[in-house]
Amino acid sequence: MSWGPGKQTIEDLLRHGKLEHTIANPAEARHLLDKARTHLRTALTNADADPEIAYDALYAAARKALTAILVQQGLRPTRTGGHEAVIDAVEAQLVPPMGDTLRPYRNLRRMRASGDYLGATSALHPDDIHRDHPAAVAIVDMADKLISSGSLPVFSPGR
C-alpha cells in the first residue's frame, strides 16, 4: 500500500493535533491486537451479566484494532483527536476497498456511548452484543491481516 490514499487526511490530522507522528512499533501493534481479541472474548462472556460493560469491551476491541494499524504506521491519536481521529485516519486510507468492514465502527461507537445514557426500558441488551460481535470481529481480523501482511507503510510527512 502506498501513501497515496488518505495522505492528505493524515497530514491534516497531524497538523490539527489529532494525530501525532511516532516511531512505528510493530510489537505495540501486535499487543493492541492481542488486547482486542481479549476484549472480544470479554464481550461475549459478560453479555448476559453486564451488557453495558460487554458493549464497552466490544467497542474497545474495534478501536484498539484500528489504533494498531496506526501504531504500525508510526502514528497515534492524541487526546484532542481521540477515538474519532482513529476512524478518520483509517477510513481515509482503506475506504475503498474495506468500507464494508469499517462501516459498523461508528455504530459501535454510538451504541457504546448511548449505553451511558439509556434508561431501563432502552438499556443495552445481550442481543445487542451478539448482533454486533461479528462486526467487531471483522474489524479486528482486517487489522490483523493488514499488519501481518507487512503492507502498511510507515508514514513519512511530506513525502
C-alpha positions as a printed NumPy array, in Angstrom:
array([[  0.   ,   0.   ,   0.   ],
       [  1.356,   3.41 ,  -0.902],
       [  0.676,   6.625,   0.913],
       [ -1.44 ,   7.915,  -1.924],
       [ -4.799,   7.09 ,  -0.317],
       [ -5.518,   9.209,   2.708],
       [ -2.22 ,  11.056,   2.836],
       [ -3.854,  14.491,   2.87 ],
       [ -6.241,  13.438,   5.648],
       [ -3.349,  12.084,   7.723],
       [ -1.401,  15.309,   7.223],
       [ -4.477,  17.353,   8.204],
       [ -4.987,  15.256,  11.348],
       [ -1.305,  15.747,  12.237],
       [ -1.458,  19.494,  11.561],
       [ -4.555,  19.891,  13.754],
       [ -3.022,  17.883,  16.614],
       [ -5.461,  14.992,  16.308],
       [ -2.72 ,  12.507,  15.408],
       [  0.945,  12.573,  16.228],
       [  3.896,  11.037,  14.458],
       [  5.865,   8.492,  16.452],
       [  8.226,   5.6  ,  15.799],
       [  6.454,   2.676,  14.138],
       [  6.087,  -0.053,  16.725],
       [  5.09 ,  -3.493,  15.406],
       [  5.348,  -5.046,  18.879],
       [  2.888,  -2.495,  20.283],
       [  0.578,  -3.02 ,  17.31 ],
       [  0.592,  -6.767,  17.999],
       [ -0.062,  -6.1  ,  21.709],
       [ -3.099,  -3.967,  20.812],
       [ -4.421,  -6.736,  18.561],
       [ -3.986,  -9.269,  21.359],
       [ -5.891,  -6.959,  23.721],
       [ -8.597,  -6.548,  21.08 ],
       [ -9.038, -10.33 ,  20.872],
       [ -9.277, -10.489,  24.67 ],
       [-11.951,  -7.78 ,  24.616],
       [-13.941,  -9.728,  22.029],
       [-13.994, -12.723,  24.386],
       [-14.847, -10.486,  27.342],
       [-17.812,  -9.046,  25.45 ],
       [-19.327, -12.47 ,  24.904],
       [-18.53 , -13.685,  28.408],
       [-20.223, -10.677,  30.039],
       [-23.082, -10.131,  27.59 ],
       [-25.735, -11.613,  29.863],
       [-24.438, -10.404,  33.222],
       [-23.49 ,  -6.848,  32.247],
       [-24.421,  -5.834,  28.703],
       [-23.158,  -2.272,  29.15 ],
       [-19.642,  -3.399,  30.098],
       [-19.771,  -6.088,  27.426],
       [-20.559,  -3.477,  24.779],
       [-17.719,  -1.301,  26.08 ],
       [-15.419,  -4.284,  25.513],
       [-16.824,  -4.867,  22.039],
       [-16.18 ,  -1.277,  21.012],
       [-12.751,  -1.248,  22.687],
       [-11.77 ,  -4.276,  20.608],
       [-12.584,  -2.477,  17.368],
       [-10.912,   0.771,  18.477],
       [ -7.72 ,  -0.963,  19.607],
       [ -7.519,  -2.903,  16.349],
       [ -7.738,   0.304,  14.321],
       [ -5.257,   2.002,  16.628],
       [ -2.906,  -0.939,  15.996],
       [ -2.968,  -0.084,  12.287],
       [ -1.867,   3.454,  13.084],
       [  0.812,   2.336,  15.55 ],
       [  2.212,   0.029,  12.867],
       [  2.484,   3.108,  10.64 ],
       [  4.173,   5.331,  13.212],
       [  1.031,   7.274,  14.089],
       [ -1.126,   7.557,  17.172],
       [ -4.186,   9.532,  18.188],
       [ -3.801,  12.405,  20.612],
       [ -6.199,  13.355,  23.376],
       [ -7.533,  16.034,  21.07 ],
       [ -8.172,  13.583,  18.242],
       [ -9.324,  10.725,  20.401],
       [-11.448,   7.943,  19.016],
       [-12.718,   9.989,  16.07 ],
       [ -9.2  ,  10.546,  14.718],
       [ -8.626,   6.791,  14.715],
       [-11.53 ,   6.054,  12.394],
       [-10.929,   9.161,  10.269],
       [ -7.311,   8.142,   9.652],
       [ -8.08 ,   4.511,   8.883],
       [-11.079,   5.273,   6.674],
       [ -9.045,   7.775,   4.688],
       [ -6.592,   5.026,   3.823],
       [ -8.829,   1.99 ,   3.47 ],
       [-12.187,   3.134,   2.069],
       [-12.391,   1.768,  -0.514],
       [-11.747,  -1.194,  -0.53 ],
       [-12.545,  -2.015,   3.099],
       [-15.537,   0.24 ,   3.637],
       [-17.934,  -2.616,   4.322],
       [-15.728,  -3.86 ,   7.144],
       [-15.154,  -0.406,   8.631],
       [-18.707,   0.938,   8.259],
       [-20.041,  -0.608,  11.525],
       [-17.341,   1.101,  13.643],
       [-19.248,   4.366,  14.024],
       [-22.388,   2.469,  15.028],
       [-20.399,   0.516,  17.621],
       [-19.151,   3.838,  18.954],
       [-22.661,   5.353,  19.114],
       [-24.12 ,   2.281,  20.805],
       [-21.33 ,   2.198,  23.364],
       [-21.791,   5.88 ,  24.163],
       [-25.557,   5.528,  24.362],
       [-25.15 ,   2.814,  26.992],
       [-24.198,   5.552,  29.446],
       [-27.498,   7.355,  28.935],
       [-30.113,   4.717,  28.205],
       [-32.892,   4.228,  30.732],
       [-34.223,   0.903,  31.953],
       [-36.625,   0.473,  29.033],
       [-33.984,   1.062,  26.366],
       [-30.876,  -0.301,  28.091],
       [-28.356,  -2.369,  26.175],
       [-29.387,  -5.989,  25.906],
       [-27.279,  -9.146,  25.453],
       [-28.772,  -9.421,  21.964],
       [-27.034,  -6.124,  21.067],
       [-23.662,  -7.663,  21.88 ],
       [-24.378, -10.864,  19.97 ],
       [-25.703,  -8.899,  16.978],
       [-22.681,  -6.576,  16.755],
       [-19.944,  -9.01 ,  17.786],
       [-19.333, -10.252,  14.203],
       [-18.741,  -6.683,  13.001],
       [-16.138,  -6.103,  15.709],
       [-14.504,  -9.458,  14.903],
       [-14.321,  -8.455,  11.233],
       [-12.582,  -5.185,  12.135],
       [-10.051,  -6.98 ,  14.349],
       [ -9.444,  -9.641,  11.686],
       [ -8.962,  -6.979,   8.997],
       [ -6.441,  -5.094,  11.127],
       [ -4.604,  -8.315,  11.942],
       [ -4.356,  -9.274,   8.261],
       [ -3.106,  -5.837,   7.258],
       [ -0.488,  -5.757,   9.995],
       [  0.613,  -9.347,   9.4  ],
       [  0.891,  -8.781,   5.647],
       [  3.569,  -6.131,   6.051],
       [  1.734,  -3.955,   3.532],
       [  1.201,  -0.969,   5.828],
       [  3.733,   1.736,   5.055],
       [  5.273,   3.827,   7.804],
       [  4.037,   7.384,   7.453],
       [  6.637,   9.951,   6.461],
       [  5.359,  13.533,   6.491],
       [  5.865,  15.485,   3.318],
       [  6.513,  12.505,   1.047]])
